[in-house]
Amino acid sequence: MSIPNLLSTAINSLRSHKLRTFLTMLGIVIGIGSVVTILSIGNGLKVEVLKTSEDTSANKINIYFMPENPEVEINLLEPFGQSDIYNLKRLDGVQEVKASDNSIGMISFAMENISYFNKNTMTVLDTYDDNKDLNIEFGTDFTSIVNENRRMIVLDHNTAKELFDSQENAIGKGVNIKGEDYEVIGTLKEHNSYSVGDGYSYISKQSMDNMMENNSISSIDIYLLPDVNKEIVFENAKRELITSHPNIQGEYVLEDPQEITKAFESIINGLTSFIAAVSAISLFVGGIGVMNIMYVSVSERKREIGIRRAIGAKQKTIMLQFLFEAIMVTGIAGLIGILFGYLCARLAGSLLPFTPVLSVGSFIGATTVSVLIGITFGIIPASKAAKLDPIDAIYK
């Protein structure tokens, strides 16, 4: 029997049992859809991490200090100073030198202790700008303030409750951060824990800049000219720093942002693969369902098999007929599962701060897995059908 005839026979067989075929396909659809969704989210996160770090880390290195005694407070050692920034700028291959800020990706913040008389707590400080729409519950935001040099703060819901018992009581009071007093001009509504940026207290950009200037430098970022060897620049910078701080006990260490990016990428790949493997368990369950339904199909069609064998059909032809049915069930289910996974990934993308990406590799891999499931779990029932004795098959 030719391949077109085998396909036609398989299609007719599946169409004659629509509900049973649909239920058999459902497990494969869910399994493939889950794997595709997870892989798409993982790929999207990886692309976002690479895109975020690409522009800033391609020609950038970070130098930090590792004290000889790990129990020593790093700020007391003062391994970096403002003079170091100016001296390092003169090195060959260096484009710019800056003190590192507290930044992760696109999010810049400062974790500080905040107090009101004998009460104190930790809060995450962020800088207010005109593009941020603060969800004020009591008081006001910075838009109505004329004097930008005033030290003012908008407290998040939990910080206001911890310091003042209620948000309304906080308005007009003074809180202390790093020895400086800040007037509370507003408090925020209770935040949604799933929203980025909620749970922050806000101060003006001027206040944040002043605060950062008073901080000791914990590490420095060196921006390099194109095609410059990072190791050579680091060795030159290290010698310069040791010369400027001859009595300091410890070591200056190079941190390449691209290495951190690769580490993140490796972690994302590992987590994505693990979660995808766990989700793939449903594919095994779906494969068992395919095998079960193929056994039922063989049992129901024993007479048909016996007659075809009696008039000359070979074992190979019978085996291929049932194997094609199993492959068609899992193949169609796989394509539907890919579409289902893509739609789920798009839905997840509307809730995530990045866009999931369905790669060609994921598409080909999911399709291949679907076909392999059909072959793996369909071969045994198909083999059983091919080995039936024609006489027994007709009369049993």
N, C-alpha and C positions, 0 to 999 in steps of 0.2 A: 504494500500500500504506500502511495506517495505521501510526501509531507503535507501537501494541501489537503488530501483526503483525511489524513490523521488529524489535522487542525479542524476540519469541518466536523468530523465525528466527535471530537472533544467538545467543540462549541455546542453542538446539538445535545450532547449528554448533560452538559452543565445547565443549559437553558431548560431542560426538562425537570430540573430540581432547583429552581431559583432560590427558594428560601434556605434550603440546606447549603447551597453553594455560598450564599451571602453570609450565613453564620460561620461557615468554615473560613471565609476570607476575613472575617472581622478581627480575629486574633492577629493575623498577619498585618492588617491595616494599622491596628493600634501599636503593634511592636515596631514596625517600620516608621510610623509617624512619630513615635516617641524618640527613637534614635535620631531621626532627621532633625527634629526640633532641638534636641540637646546639642547635636553637632553644629547646627546653625547658630545657636546662642554662643557656643564656645568659639566658633570662628569669628563671630561679630565682636566678641570681647577681645579676642587676640588682635583683630584689625584696629580696634579702638586704642588698645594699649600701644601698638606700634605707631599709630598715627599721632598719638599724644606726645610720644617721646621722640619721634623722628626728627622734628625740627630743632628741638632743644638739646638733644643728646648726641647728635652726629659728630659735632666738633666741640665737645665739652667734657671736662673731667672735674671730679670733685676731690679735694684733699681734706682729710680730717685727721685728728690727732688721737693716737691710742696711748694713754698714760701707762707708765711702767707699773704703777700701783693702781689696779682697777677700782680701789675704794676711794681714790682721791677725786674730789669734785673738779670736773674739767674746767669750770669757769674760774676757779681759783688759780689754775696754772697759766691761764691766758696764753694759749699756744699761738694765737693769731692776733694781730693788731692792725690798725688802719694803715700804718706804715708798710706792712707786708703787702697790702693790696697795691700800693703805688710801686713798690720795688719789683713785684712780680710782673707788672705790666711791661717792664723794660726787657723781659726775657725774649729771646728769639722765638718766633712762632706763636706768640701770645697776642690775641686780639683784644680781649677784655678780661678783667678780673673783678669779681663781686663777692661780697659776703653771702653765704647761702641763706635762704629764707626757709621758713617752715612750710614747705609746699609738697604736695603729693599730686602729681598729674596737674589737673586744672583747678584744684581746690587749695586755696591758701587760707591758713588759719593760725591761731595761737591759743594754746591751752594755758589758762592762767588761774591763779587763786584769787578769789574775790571775797571781800569781807565787809561786814557792817557791824561795828563795835565788836562784841565777842562771838558773833556768828560768822562763819566762813564756809565756802564751798568752792568747787572747781567749775569753771565755765569755759566754753569754747568761744573765743572772740573772732568775729569776722568784720571786714571793712564794709561800711555802707556806701553804696553808690546809687546814682539816680535810676539805674536800671532794675534795682531790687524793689519789689513791692512788699514792704513789711506788713505782716498781718497783725496790726496793732489792736489790742483790746482796751487798754487804758493809756491815757496820755497822748503823745504825738511822736512823729518820727523826725528825721533831720531836715525835712524839706521846709519847715516853717522857722528854722533857726537861722538867724542872720550872721551871728558871730561864729565862724568856723573854728576859732582858736579855743572856744570853751570846751572843756573836757566833759563830754556827755556820753551817755550809754543807754541803749534800749535793751532791757533784760528779757531773756526767754522766760517762758511760763514757769518752769521748774525752779530756776535760779531765784526768781522773784518770790516764790512761795517759801523756799528754804530760808531766805534771808529776812523776809518781812511778813511771813505767814499768809499774806494775801497780796495779790498783784496791785490792788488799788492803793494799799499803804506804801508801796514802793515809790510812787510818783513824787518827785521833788527831794527825795532823800539822797544822801551822798554815800557812795560805796568806794572802797579803797582797793586799787590794783597796783601792785609793785610800788607801794608808797605814794601813789598819786590818787587824789580824790576825783571821782567822776559823778556828775549829777544824773540821776535816773530821770529821763524825760518821757519814757514810755515802757510798756510791757507788752509782750506778744501773747497771742492766744495759744492755747495748748496745741502742740504740734502733732502732725501725723508722722509716725515713726518711719513710714515708708517714703517720705519726701526728702529729697536732697536739700540740705541747707537749713532744715528745721532743727531746733534745739540749740541754735547759735544766739549769742548776745552780740549786739552791734555797736561799734564805735566809729567815729569819723576817720577818714583816711589820714588826716593830719595827726590825730591822736595815735593811730597805729604806727605811722612813720616815726613819731617821737619815741614811742615805746620800743620799737625795733632798734633805733639808734642807741638807746641806753643799754641794749642787750650786748653781752660779750659775744665775740664771733666764735662760733663753734666749728665752722668749716668754711671753706672758700670754693667758689666755682671758677674755673679757668676756661675761657672760651678760646679755641685755637683757630688759627688760619687754616684754610683748606690744605689737605695733603701733608699735614704736619704729623710727625711721629709722637704719639701721646706719651710713650715711655721716656723718650728723651726730654720732653718738656717737664715731665714729672720729676725726673732726676735733677734737672736744673733748678726747679722750684724747691725741691727738698733741700738741696744744698743751701739755697738762699735762706730758707726758713731756719735751718739749723744754725747758720751764721748769725741770724737775727735773734735767736733764742738759744744761746749756747748752753745754758745751765738747766734747761728743761729736761725732765726725766720721762722719756717715752719715745714714740716713733710716729712720724708722719706717714699716712697710708693713702694710697691711691684708690679711688672708687670710680670706676667707669660706668656712667649711666647706661650705656648699651649692654653691659654685662647684667645689670639689674633687669633691664628689659627682657633679655634672653631668659633670665631666671623666671620672671613672671610668665613668659610665653611657655616655658617648660611646665610650670605649675598648672597653667590653664589647660595645656594639652593633656597632662596627666589626669586632672580632675574630669575633663570632658570625656576622656576615654573610659575612665572608671564608671562614671554615671551612665554613659552610653552602653557599657557592657552589662550593667545591672538592668537597664531597661530592655536589653536584648533578651533577657530571660523570657519575656512575653513572646518573643519569636519562637523559642523552643516549645512553649506551650501551644502556640499556633501551629507549629509543625506537627505536633502530636495530633492536633485536631484534623490536619490534612491527612495524616496516615489513617486515622480512624475512619474518616469519611470515605477514603479510597477502599478500605476493607469492606465497608458496607456496600459500596458500588460494585465491587467484585462479587460479593455474595448475591446481590440482586440480579446480576447479569450473567450468572453461570450458564444459563441455557443459551444466551447469545454467544458466549465464548465457545461453548461446546459445538454449536452449529458452525461457527466460523472456522474452528479448528477442523471439523469434519469435512468441510468443502475445500480445505487446502491452506488455510491461513497458518503462517509459521509462528512459532513461539516468539520470535523477535518482533513480529508485527503486533501481536497481542500486547506484549510488554511495552512497546513504544506507544500504543494507543492509550494505555492507562497512565504511562509516565507523562505523556503530553497533557493529559487532563490535569495531573497534579501540578505540572509546571505552569499551565495556563491559569489555574486558580491562584497560585502564589505570585505569578508574574503580574496579573491584573491587580491583585491585592497590594502588591508592592508599589505599583504606579499610583494607586489611590492613596496609599500610605504616605508616599512622597508629597503628594499634593496636600494631604491632611497635615503633615508635619510642617510644610511651608506656610500654610495658613496659621497654624498654631505659633510658629516662629514670628510671623508678622504681628500677630496679636500680642505676643510677649514683647515685641519691639516697641509697641505703643506704651508699655509700662516701664520699659528699661531706658537708661540714659544712653544707649547705643543701639545700632541697628543690626539684628542678626543677619548672617550671610550664609546662604545655601550655595556651597561650592560645587563645581562639576564633579569633583572627587566623591563628595557625599552622594550625589545623584547616581553616579555610576556604581558606587559601592552598595547603595541600598537596592538598586535593581539587581545587581549580581547576587547579593545575599538572598533576595526573594526567589530567584531561579534556583539557587543552590538548595534552598529549603525544599522546593518542589521536587528536586532530584533526590535529595537525601531521604526525605520522608515518603516519597512516592515509589521508590525503587523496590521496596519489599512487597507492598501490595501488588505492584505491577508484575513482579517476578512470580508471585503466587498465582496470579491470573494466567500467566503464560504457561505454567507447569500443570495446570488442571488437565485431567484426563478427559478427552472429548466425550466419551460414552457416559462417564459419571456425571460430567457437567450437564449433559442434556437431560438425563433421567432423574437427577436429584433435585 
